[in-house]
Amino acid sequence: QVQLVESGVGSVQAGGSLRLSCVASRYTSRRHCMAWFRQAPGMERVAVAAIDIDGSATYADSVKGRFTISQDNVNTLSLQMNSLKPEDTAIYYCAAKQGYCTERGDFDYWGQGTQVTVSS
C-alpha cells in the first residue's frame, strides 16, 4: 500500500550539489527506518544513508561529510548531496521498512529510482 515517489535534478558537474526527495503515500505507521541506496554500473546496490525512528542518521564512509539525510516530515525523505564526485554516479533509490534500521528484515518499500550523473 505504501508507495515511494522520488524527485530531484539528476545531472551535475563534479563539485556541484543535488537534492533528492522521496514522498511516501499511504504512510500510516510512522515507525519506519528510511534509507537511500544506490547502484552504480557493474556494482552491487548499497546503502549510502539511513535515518532511524529516533532521528539518528548513519552514512556510508564513501559519502560521510558530503551527504545529509533528513526527514522533512513524517512522509518526506530527502538526500542533500554536496561536493559530488564522478564516482557518485548511480541510480539512487529511497526505501523504507517497519521498525528500527538495526532490526533484521528486508526493506519493504522502494522508490522508482533516480539516475544521478556527475560529470568530470
PyMOL commands that set and color helices and strands:
alter all, ss='L'
color gray80, all
select helices_A, chain A and resi 86-88
alter helices_A, ss='H'
color red, helices_A
select strands_A, chain A and resi 3-7+11-13+18-25+32-39+46-51+57-59+67-73+76-81+90-98+109-110+114-119
alter strands_A, ss='S'
color yellow, strands_A
deselect
rebuild
show_as cartoon
